[in-house]
Amino acid sequence: MFNLKNKKAYITGGSGGIGRAVAELMIANGAQVAIADINDPSTVAAEIGAIPLQCDVADESNVQRSLADAEKALGKLDIVVLNAGIGDVGPEIGELDQSLLERVTRINYWGVLYGMKHAPTVMADGGSIICTSSMAAFINLPGGAAYSASKRAIISLAEMAALELGHRNIRVNCVCPGYTDTAMGSGDEGRKICEAFTALGRVANVDDISGVFLFLASDASRYMTGQALKVDGGWVCGPTTNLLEMVTGAAHSPS
Ligand SMILES: NC(=O)c1ccc[n+]([C@@H]2O[C@H](COP(=O)([O-])OP(=O)(O)OC[C@H]3O[C@@H](n4cnc5c(N)ncnc54)[C@H](O)[C@@H]3O)[C@@H](O)[C@H]2O)c1
């Protein structure tokens, strides 16, 4: 069910972090993969056996062109992973800088929108589109307004696209990782937050996340569309015993 033999995949932000791990896992499971990235993806592509495509997802014509190039190289696409994104911690909303807002919105929100707009024309019926959202879509950390809003927006887009593409049996879902150890990634702050706030008590690594993309790309998820899967080590379950102890001095709810 998880086999991707003969499947063709296109992954944005595939040069590093989560995108690269997803590309490697899909290749290991039989897919042919093109990685599209703003940073020249040639070296990574050669290392993992993918096709490199240079693309800035904030530019609609770039996205359209790289999808067309992927189709030229591979044929009709079965899997499109709209993963490229940037993290940002800015000031609170009252101080939000226009250029920061535009940068985050153009890449994280419009970049995914462009992918959804142009991918269907180069996809085979029965394909799967997967967007990388974030736990930031559900749990707000002050100073992350532009980022959180962009990640919530793409869940809405994915639901809309799921409705519009269902007649072609193209499924559209989101993966919402918690803090993950990548270049954008966790840093010391993310590690500490995960230790305190997640049921599993640790930050994610890219291999903790990539399997969920494989699931959503494969037949194993063939009746799932319009969903946002939280891959967060149990962050949304509620406060951990560690956290309760820190706040109340007791590792259980107050009686
Ligand atoms: N790392 C985390 O803690 C975390 C948590 C939740 C969600 N995410 C999301 O996961 C996705 C991947 O992030 P990551 O942690 O792997 O980060 P990363 O920085 O390691 O990798 C991001 C990749 O996207 C590429 N990229 C950046 N801007 C681009 C653009 N305009 N056009 C094309 N490619 C571009 C980068 O060159 C890089 O290869 C992002 O959408 C991010 O928001 C990350």
The ligand as a Gaussian input file, in Angstrom:
#p B3LYP/6-31G(d) Opt

LIG

0 1
 N       11.374000      22.984000      10.927000
 C       10.264000      23.206000      11.617000
 O       10.300000      23.330000      12.870000
 C        8.935000      23.274000      10.905000
 C        7.763000      23.109000      11.667000
 C        6.527000      23.176000      11.030000
 C        6.464000      23.406000       9.674000
 N        7.615000      23.567000       8.949000
 C        7.471000      23.811000       7.519000
 O        8.155000      22.801000       6.815000
 C        8.544000      23.296000       5.537000
 C        9.998000      22.950000       5.308000
 O       10.756000      23.578000       6.302000
 P       12.163000      23.007000       6.839000
 O       12.094000      22.991000       8.307000
 O       12.515000      21.780000       6.091000
 O       13.078000      24.242000       6.448000
 P       14.486000      24.291000       5.691000
 O       14.880000      25.728000       5.765000
 O       15.396000      23.261000       6.227000
 O       14.104000      23.918000       4.209000
 C       13.276000      24.733000       3.438000
 C       13.629000      24.565000       1.984000
 O       12.777000      25.439000       1.240000
 C       13.576000      26.179000       0.332000
 N       12.942000      27.476000       0.053000
 C       12.854000      28.564000       0.872000
 N       12.243000      29.564000       0.227000
 C       11.940000      29.121000      -1.014000
 C       11.312000      29.698000      -2.142000
 N       10.908000      30.968000      -2.131000
 N       11.157000      28.948000      -3.243000
 C       11.601000      27.657000      -3.280000
 N       12.226000      27.059000      -2.258000
 C       12.389000      27.783000      -1.133000
 C       14.919000      26.334000       1.031000
 O       15.960000      26.651000       0.119000
 C       15.081000      24.966000       1.693000
 O       15.679000      24.018000       0.842000
 C        8.249000      24.806000       5.564000
 O        7.053000      25.063000       4.879000
 C        8.092000      25.099000       7.045000
 O        7.275000      26.216000       7.273000
 C        8.837000      23.491000       9.534000

